[in-house]
Amino acid sequence: MKRTRAILLTVIFSLSLVFVLEMTYLRGVSARSAAPKNLYLLEAVIRLIRNDYLEEKNPLQTVDGSFRGLVNSLDGLSSYLDAENTARYLEQKGAPVKGPGIVVFKRYGAFPQVTGVIENSPAEKQGFLLGDLLTEIGGKATAAMSLEEVKLLLRDKEERPVSLKVLRDDKTIDITVERALLNPEPVTFSSQGGASGILRIARMTAPCVSDIKTKTLPALRTGKKPLIIDLRNCAEGDFEEARQFMSLFLKTDSLGYFEKKGAAKETLASPDEPPLANLPLIIWINQGTLGPAEAVAAVFREFGRAKVV
């Protein structure tokens, strides 16, 4: 079982890597180092395009497309960001952003698919359905995009609408949906009959764990009634916050490990006595439970710490 947990977390953590590459950096590297043999073919193809293709193409645009395909094809969460999307990423990082209220997942070369619709969101009011495919966002085709690019285009710092082209069954629908600030707090707690309460995690990001310690623990009645942890449509977050969250309920020397190429494996542990070690747990998930929240559900299930429904 430990090996299962280790493999599970290794896969999940390795998929969390996002590449943010700038062409200025790439040009600097190429000038300082000789191209490896496995790049000769790429160089030859670019040379053929430059010399023999009928229409003259911007060489930087051609190289940009090559790197985009190379990085985006690694896995569903790897992403090559050009200068425009890099600026958008930095603008949104750490800022309260607005969105339509849909959770999407995307495989390389496929359209992003709606896996979750947040309650009371503009998307729910517009009638978005699980399984809807987004073929265009703001007039831009999505098939060649990475998941990170899709999320960057769906979100914005302002509450301005976004136009989407949706493929539903065999029909294409044009929908303009508003953006709104959804779930301003990463975690909320409410009482529930027959349970110790419902802990709703909207984002597995700080100050999620801090808020639980200061606001939820004093109001939580521990006993035989289970605490319901609602992770539905929780697709945003970071794994350090997820580790700290698991430490509230679970003590172990090895949750798994983080592996980086050329470096020693970093063991992930929760060695301290958890304040809620004996509280029964029920974890509520759906197709929109992704990333760190998915890791939490998987680890608790592997340890037998919670019933996952």
ROTORLUM-559052 format. One record per residue: x, y, z of N, C-alpha, C in turn. Coordinates in steps of 0.1 Angstrom, whole numbers, padded with zeros to 4 digits, always signed. Layout:
<sites>
XYZXYZXYZ ...
</sites>
This chain:
<sites>
+0008-0012+0000+0000+0000+0000+0009+0013+0000 +0020+0012+0008+0029+0024+0008+0034+0027-0006 +0038+0016-0013+0043+0018-0027+0032+0024-0036 +0020+0020-0034+0009+0026-0041+0008+0041-0039 +0009+0044-0026+0008+0059-0023+0020+0066-0029 +0032+0061-0028+0043+0067-0033+0042+0070-0048 +0038+0059-0055+0036+0061-0070+0025+0071-0073 +0014+0070-0065+0003+0079-0068+0007+0094-0066 +0014+0097-0055+0018+0111-0053+0029+0115-0063 +0038+0106-0067+0048+0109-0076+0042+0114-0089 +0032+0106-0094+0025+0110-0106+0018+0123-0105 +0011+0125-0094+0003+0137-0093+0012+0149-0092 +0023+0148-0084+0032+0160-0082+0040+0163-0095 +0044+0152-0102+0051+0154-0114+0043+0161-0125 +0030+0159-0125+0021+0165-0134+0018+0180-0131 +0023+0185-0120+0020+0198-0116+0029+0208-0122 +0040+0203-0129+0050+0212-0135+0044+0221-0146 +0047+0234-0146+0043+0243-0156+0055+0250-0161 +0057+0249-0175+0069+0256-0181+0065+0270-0185 +0072+0280-0180+0070+0293-0185+0083+0297-0192 +0083+0297-0205+0096+0299-0213+0094+0312-0220 +0104+0320-0220+0104+0333-0228+0114+0332-0239 +0111+0337-0251+0119+0336-0262+0133+0343-0260 +0133+0353-0253+0146+0360-0250+0155+0351-0243 +0150+0343-0233+0158+0334-0226+0163+0323-0235 +0154+0318-0243+0158+0307-0252+0168+0311-0262 +0167+0323-0267+0177+0328-0277+0191+0329-0270 +0191+0333-0257+0203+0335-0250+0210+0321-0247 +0202+0311-0244+0207+0298-0242+0213+0292-0254 +0206+0294-0266+0210+0288-0278+0223+0294-0283 +0225+0307-0279+0238+0314-0283+0250+0309-0275 +0247+0304-0263+0258+0300-0254+0262+0286-0255 +0253+0277-0260+0256+0263-0260+0253+0257-0274 +0260+0247-0277+0258+0240-0290+0246+0232-0289 +0239+0231-0301+0226+0223-0301+0229+0208-0300 +0222+0201-0292+0224+0187-0291+0220+0180-0304 +0225+0168-0306+0222+0160-0318+0207+0159-0321 +0200+0157-0310+0185+0154-0312+0178+0167-0316 +0185+0178-0317+0178+0191-0322+0182+0193-0337 +0191+0185-0342+0195+0187-0356+0183+0186-0366 +0174+0177-0363+0162+0175-0372+0153+0188-0371 +0151+0193-0359+0143+0205-0358+0150+0217-0366 +0163+0218-0364+0170+0228-0372+0169+0226-0387 +0170+0214-0391+0168+0211-0406+0155+0215-0411 +0144+0212-0403+0131+0215-0407+0129+0230-0408 +0134+0237-0398+0133+0252-0398+0140+0258-0410 +0152+0252-0413+0159+0257-0425+0152+0255-0438 +0145+0243-0439+0137+0240-0451+0126+0250-0452 +0119+0253-0441+0108+0263-0441+0113+0276-0446 +0124+0280-0440+0130+0293-0444+0134+0294-0458 +0140+0284-0464+0146+0284-0477+0136+0280-0488 +0127+0271-0485+0119+0265-0496+0104+0268-0495 +0099+0272-0484+0085+0275-0483+0081+0287-0490 +0070+0287-0498+0067+0297-0507+0065+0311-0500 +0058+0311-0489+0056+0323-0482+0066+0325-0471 +0071+0337-0470+0081+0339-0459+0075+0340-0446 +0080+0332-0436+0075+0331-0423+0084+0337-0413 +0079+0343-0402+0087+0348-0391+0094+0337-0384 +0107+0336-0384+0114+0325-0378+0111+0323-0363 +0109+0334-0356+0106+0333-0341+0093+0327-0339 +0083+0330-0348+0070+0324-0347+0070+0309-0350 +0079+0305-0359+0080+0291-0362+0086+0284-0351 +0097+0289-0345+0103+0283-0333+0094+0282-0321 +0086+0293-0320+0077+0294-0309+0067+0282-0310 +0062+0280-0322+0052+0269-0324+0059+0255-0321 +0072+0254-0325+0079+0241-0322+0080+0238-0307 +0084+0248-0300+0085+0246-0285+0071+0244-0279 +0061+0251-0284+0048+0250-0278+0043+0235-0280 +0045+0229-0291+0041+0215-0293+0049+0206-0285 +0062+0209-0284+0071+0200-0276+0067+0200-0261 +0065+0211-0255+0062+0212-0241+0047+0207-0238 +0038+0212-0246+0024+0209-0243+0021+0194-0245 +0029+0187-0253+0026+0173-0255+0031+0164-0244 +0039+0170-0234+0045+0162-0223+0034+0155-0215 +0024+0163-0210+0013+0158-0203+0003+0169-0202 -0009+0166-0196-0020+0175-0195-0017+0188-0188 -0007+0188-0179-0005+0200-0170+0008+0207-0174 +0015+0203-0183+0027+0210-0188+0022+0221-0198 +0029+0232-0197+0024+0243-0206+0035+0252-0210 +0036+0255-0223+0045+0265-0228+0037+0278-0230 +0042+0289-0223+0035+0302-0224+0043+0312-0232 +0037+0318-0242+0044+0328-0250+0044+0341-0241 +0049+0352-0247+0050+0364-0239+0037+0370-0235 +0027+0369-0243+0013+0374-0240+0007+0366-0228 +0008+0353-0229+0002+0345-0218+0011+0345-0205 +0024+0347-0207+0033+0349-0195+0029+0361-0187 +0026+0372-0195+0022+0385-0188+0008+0383-0181 +0000+0375-0188-0014+0372-0182-0012+0364-0169 -0003+0354-0170-0001+0345-0159+0004+0353-0147 +0014+0362-0149+0020+0370-0138+0009+0380-0133 +0001+0385-0141-0009+0395-0137-0020+0388-0128 -0023+0375-0131-0033+0368-0123-0028+0361-0111 -0015+0359-0110-0009+0352-0099-0011+0359-0086 -0017+0352-0077-0019+0358-0064-0030+0369-0063 -0036+0372-0074-0047+0382-0074-0061+0376-0074 -0070+0383-0068-0084+0377-0069-0089+0379-0083 -0091+0368-0090-0096+0368-0104-0110+0364-0105 -0116+0368-0116-0130+0365-0119-0131+0354-0130 -0141+0346-0129-0143+0336-0139-0157+0332-0141 -0160+0324-0152-0174+0321-0155-0180+0310-0145 -0171+0303-0139-0176+0292-0129-0176+0278-0135 -0167+0275-0144-0166+0262-0150-0152+0256-0146 -0152+0243-0144-0139+0236-0142-0137+0228-0155 -0125+0229-0160-0122+0222-0173-0110+0213-0171 -0110+0203-0180-0098+0194-0181-0095+0193-0196 -0082+0191-0199-0078+0191-0213-0067+0181-0215 -0068+0173-0226-0057+0165-0231-0051+0171-0243 -0039+0168-0246-0031+0174-0257-0039+0171-0270 -0041+0181-0278-0047+0180-0291-0062+0179-0290 -0068+0179-0278-0083+0177-0277-0089+0191-0272 -0102+0192-0274-0108+0204-0268-0110+0203-0253 -0109+0214-0246-0111+0214-0232-0125+0210-0229 -0127+0201-0219-0140+0196-0215-0144+0201-0202 -0157+0205-0201-0162+0209-0188-0164+0197-0179 -0158+0197-0167-0159+0186-0158-0166+0191-0145 -0169+0204-0144-0176+0209-0132-0182+0222-0135 -0193+0225-0129-0200+0238-0130-0203+0242-0116 -0198+0253-0112-0199+0258-0098-0213+0264-0095 -0218+0260-0084-0232+0264-0080-0233+0280-0080 -0244+0285-0085-0247+0299-0084-0237+0308-0092 -0230+0301-0102-0221+0309-0110-0227+0313-0123 -0221+0323-0130-0227+0327-0143-0228+0315-0153 -0219+0306-0152-0219+0294-0161-0232+0285-0158 -0235+0283-0145-0247+0276-0141-0259+0283-0146 -0260+0296-0145-0271+0303-0149-0273+0303-0165 -0262+0301-0172-0262+0300-0186-0265+0286-0191 -0266+0277-0182-0269+0263-0186-0258+0254-0191 -0245+0257-0187-0234+0249-0190-0236+0235-0185 -0232+0225-0192-0234+0211-0188-0221+0204-0187 -0220+0193-0179-0208+0185-0178-0207+0178-0192 -0194+0178-0197-0192+0172-0210-0192+0182-0222 -0196+0194-0219-0195+0205-0229-0180+0206-0234 -0178+0208-0246-0164+0211-0252-0163+0225-0256 -0152+0232-0251-0150+0246-0255-0141+0246-0267 -0146+0249-0279-0138+0249-0291-0131+0263-0293 -0137+0273-0288-0131+0287-0289-0133+0295-0276 -0123+0303-0272-0124+0312-0261-0120+0326-0266 -0129+0335-0266-0126+0348-0271-0122+0349-0285 -0127+0340-0293-0124+0339-0307-0111+0331-0310 -0105+0325-0300-0092+0318-0302-0095+0303-0301 -0091+0295-0311-0093+0281-0312-0085+0274-0300 -0091+0264-0294-0085+0259-0282-0078+0245-0284 -0079+0239-0295-0074+0225-0297-0059+0225-0294 -0051+0235-0298-0037+0235-0297-0032+0241-0284 -0042+0246-0275-0038+0252-0263-0035+0241-0252 -0027+0246-0242-0026+0238-0230-0037+0241-0220 -0038+0232-0210-0048+0235-0200-0046+0248-0193 -0033+0252-0190-0030+0264-0184-0034+0276-0192 -0032+0275-0205-0036+0286-0214-0052+0288-0214 -0059+0277-0214-0073+0277-0214-0078+0284-0201 -0072+0281-0189-0076+0287-0177-0073+0302-0176 -0061+0305-0182-0058+0319-0182-0067+0328-0191 -0073+0322-0202-0082+0329-0210-0096+0330-0204 -0099+0320-0196-0113+0320-0190-0113+0330-0178 -0102+0332-0172-0102+0341-0160-0098+0356-0164 -0101+0365-0156-0097+0379-0158-0098+0387-0145 -0090+0397-0144-0090+0405-0132-0103+0414-0131 -0109+0416-0143-0121+0424-0143-0133+0415-0146 -0145+0420-0142-0157+0413-0144-0163+0416-0158 -0155+0413-0168-0159+0414-0182-0164+0401-0188 -0174+0401-0196-0178+0388-0202-0168+0382-0212 -0170+0369-0214-0161+0362-0223-0170+0354-0233 -0166+0354-0245-0174+0347-0255-0168+0333-0257 -0177+0323-0257-0172+0309-0259-0180+0302-0270 -0173+0294-0277-0180+0285-0287-0180+0271-0281 -0192+0266-0279-0194+0253-0272-0199+0242-0281 -0192+0231-0281-0197+0219-0288-0205+0210-0279 -0218+0209-0281-0226+0200-0272-0233+0190-0281 -0230+0177-0279-0234+0167-0287-0230+0170-0302 -0239+0172-0311-0234+0175-0325-0237+0190-0328 -0240+0198-0318-0244+0212-0321-0233+0221-0316 -0230+0232-0323-0221+0242-0319-0229+0254-0314 -0227+0259-0302-0234+0270-0296-0225+0281-0292 -0229+0293-0296-0221+0305-0292-0228+0311-0279 -0219+0312-0269-0224+0317-0256-0215+0328-0251 -0221+0339-0247-0213+0349-0240-0217+0349-0225 -0207+0346-0216-0210+0344-0202-0202+0354-0194 -0208+0359-0184-0202+0369-0175-0191+0362-0166 -0182+0370-0162-0172+0366-0152-0176+0372-0138 -0173+0364-0128-0177+0369-0114-0166+0364-0104 -0165+0371-0093-0156+0366-0082-0164+0356-0075 -0159+0343-0076-0166+0332-0070-0158+0327-0058 -0165+0324-0048-0159+0319-0035-0147+0327-0031 -0150+0340-0026-0139+0348-0022-0130+0342-0011 -0136+0334-0003-0129+0327+0008-0126+0313+0003 -0113+0308+0006-0109+0295+0001-0117+0284+0008 -0121+0286+0021-0128+0276+0029-0139+0282+0037 -0150+0274+0038-0161+0278+0046-0166+0266+0054 -0172+0269+0066-0177+0258+0074-0192+0261+0078 -0200+0251+0077-0214+0252+0081-0218+0240+0089 -0228+0242+0098-0233+0231+0106-0242+0222+0097 -0243+0210+0101-0251+0200+0093-0257+0190+0102 -0270+0188+0102-0276+0178+0110-0271+0164+0107 -0268+0156+0117-0263+0142+0115-0248+0141+0112 -0241+0153+0112-0227+0153+0110-0221+0164+0119 -0207+0164+0120-0200+0174+0127-0200+0187+0120 -0204+0187+0107-0204+0199+0099-0199+0196+0085 -0200+0207+0077-0195+0206+0063-0184+0216+0061 -0172+0211+0057-0161+0219+0054-0160+0220+0039 -0163+0232+0034-0163+0233+0019-0150+0240+0015 -0142+0233+0007-0129+0238+0002-0131+0243-0012 -0130+0256-0015-0132+0261-0028-0118+0261-0035 -0107+0264-0028-0094+0264-0034-0084+0259-0023 -0075+0250-0027-0066+0245-0017-0053+0254-0017 -0056+0267-0013-0045+0277-0013-0046+0284+0000 -0034+0290+0004-0034+0298+0016-0044+0310+0015 -0051+0313+0026-0050+0309+0040-0060+0298+0043 -0061+0288+0035-0071+0277+0038-0069+0270+0051 -0057+0265+0053-0054+0258+0065-0054+0267+0077 -0048+0279+0076-0048+0289+0087-0062+0292+0091 -0071+0294+0081-0085+0298+0085-0092+0286+0092 -0089+0274+0088-0095+0262+0095-0090+0262+0109 -0077+0264+0112-0072+0264+0125-0078+0275+0134 -0080+0287+0129-0084+0298+0137-0099+0300+0138 -0106+0296+0127-0121+0298+0126-0129+0285+0128 -0124+0274+0122-0132+0262+0122-0130+0253+0134 -0118+0251+0138-0115+0242+0149-0122+0246+0162 -0123+0259+0166-0130+0263+0178-0145+0260+0178 -0151+0260+0166-0165+0258+0164-0169+0243+0161 -0158+0235+0159-0161+0221+0155-0162+0212+0168 -0173+0205+0167-0176+0195+0178-0171+0181+0174 -0160+0177+0180-0155+0164+0177-0163+0153+0184 -0164+0142+0178-0172+0131+0184-0173+0120+0173 -0184+0113+0174-0186+0101+0165-0192+0105+0152 -0198+0117+0151-0204+0122+0139-0193+0126+0129 -0194+0122+0116-0184+0125+0107-0184+0140+0102 -0172+0145+0099-0171+0158+0093-0171+0156+0078 -0180+0163+0071-0180+0162+0056-0171+0172+0050 -0161+0168+0042-0152+0177+0035-0156+0177+0021 -0161+0188+0017-0167+0190+0003-0156+0195-0006 -0151+0186-0015-0140+0190-0024-0145+0191-0039 -0158+0191-0040-0164+0192-0053-0160+0205-0061 -0156+0203-0073-0152+0214-0082-0140+0222-0076 -0132+0216-0067-0120+0222-0062-0108+0218-0071 -0105+0226-0080-0094+0223-0090-0082+0232-0089 -0082+0242-0080-0071+0251-0079-0064+0249-0065 -0051+0252-0065-0044+0250-0052-0030+0247-0054 -0023+0245-0043-0009+0241-0043-0007+0229-0033 +0003+0221-0036+0005+0209-0029+0010+0210-0015 +0017+0221-0012+0022+0224+0002+0010+0226+0011 +0000+0234+0006-0012+0237+0014-0020+0224+0015 -0020+0215+0005-0026+0202+0006-0020+0193+0017 -0006+0194+0018+0001+0186+0028-0003+0191+0042 -0003+0204+0043-0007+0210+0056-0021+0206+0060 -0030+0206+0050-0044+0202+0052-0045+0188+0057 -0037+0179+0051-0037+0165+0055-0032+0163+0069 -0023+0172+0073-0017+0171+0086-0027+0174+0097 -0038+0180+0094-0048+0183+0104-0055+0170+0108 -0055+0159+0100-0062+0147+0102-0054+0135+0103 -0041+0135+0098-0034+0123+0096-0019+0125+0101 -0014+0115+0108+0000+0115+0112+0007+0104+0105 +0018+0107+0097+0026+0096+0091+0039+0102+0087 +0049+0093+0086+0063+0097+0082+0064+0098+0067 +0054+0093+0060+0055+0093+0045+0042+0093+0039 +0038+0105+0035+0026+0107+0026+0029+0102+0012 +0042+0103+0009+0047+0100-0005+0060+0108-0007 +0063+0111-0019+0075+0119-0021+0074+0127-0034 +0082+0138-0034+0083+0146-0046+0096+0143-0052 +0096+0140-0065+0108+0136-0072+0111+0146-0083 +0123+0151-0083+0128+0160-0093+0140+0153-0100 +0141+0155-0113+0152+0148-0120+0166+0154-0116 +0175+0144-0113+0188+0148-0108+0189+0152-0094 +0179+0150-0086+0179+0154-0072+0173+0143-0064 +0177+0143-0051+0172+0133-0042+0157+0134-0040 +0150+0123-0037+0136+0124-0035+0133+0131-0022 +0123+0139-0022+0119+0147-0010+0107+0140-0004 +0109+0135+0007+0097+0128+0014+0087+0138+0019 +0075+0135+0017+0064+0143+0022+0058+0137+0034 +0058+0144+0045+0054+0138+0058+0044+0147+0066 +0037+0141+0075+0029+0149+0085+0032+0143+0098 +0044+0147+0104+0049+0140+0116+0042+0144+0129 +0036+0156+0130+0030+0161+0142+0017+0154+0145 +0013+0155+0158+0000+0150+0162-0011+0158+0156 -0020+0152+0149-0030+0160+0142-0041+0164+0152 -0047+0176+0152-0057+0180+0161-0070+0173+0159 -0072+0167+0147-0085+0160+0144-0082+0146+0140 -0073+0139+0148-0069+0126+0144-0080+0115+0145 -0090+0117+0154-0100+0107+0156-0114+0111+0151 -0114+0122+0144-0127+0126+0138-0130+0119+0125 -0142+0112+0125-0145+0104+0112-0147+0114+0101 -0143+0110+0089-0143+0119+0077-0151+0113+0066 -0158+0121+0059-0164+0118+0046-0160+0128+0036 -0154+0124+0025-0149+0133+0015-0158+0133+0003 -0163+0144-0001-0172+0145-0012-0165+0151-0024 -0165+0143-0035-0158+0147-0047-0167+0145-0059 -0162+0151-0070-0169+0149-0083-0158+0150-0094 -0163+0151-0107-0153+0151-0118-0145+0164-0118 -0150+0174-0111-0142+0187-0110-0132+0187-0099 -0130+0177-0091-0120+0176-0081-0107+0172-0087 -0098+0182-0088-0086+0180-0096-0074+0185-0088 -0062+0181-0092-0049+0187-0086-0048+0183-0072 -0044+0193-0063-0041+0190-0049-0053+0184-0042 -0065+0189-0045-0077+0183-0038-0079+0168-0042 -0076+0165-0054-0076+0151-0058-0066+0143-0051 -0054+0149-0048-0043+0142-0041-0048+0139-0026 -0055+0149-0020-0060+0148-0007-0069+0136-0006 -0079+0135-0015-0089+0125-0015-0082+0111-0017 -0072+0111-0026-0066+0098-0029-0058+0093-0017 -0050+0102-0011-0042+0098+0001-0051+0093+0013 -0061+0101+0016-0070+0097+0027-0077+0083+0024 -0080+0081+0011-0086+0068+0008-0076+0057+0010 -0063+0059+0005-0053+0049+0006-0049+0046+0021 -0050+0056+0029-0047+0054+0044-0059+0049+0051 -0070+0048+0045-0083+0044+0051-0087+0054+0061 -0083+0067+0059-0086+0077+0069-0100+0083+0066 -0106+0082+0054-0119+0088+0051-0126+0079+0041 -0139+0081+0042-0148+0075+0032-0150+0085+0021 -0146+0081+0008-0147+0090-0003-0159+0087-0011 -0168+0097-0013-0180+0095-0021-0181+0105-0032 
</sites>
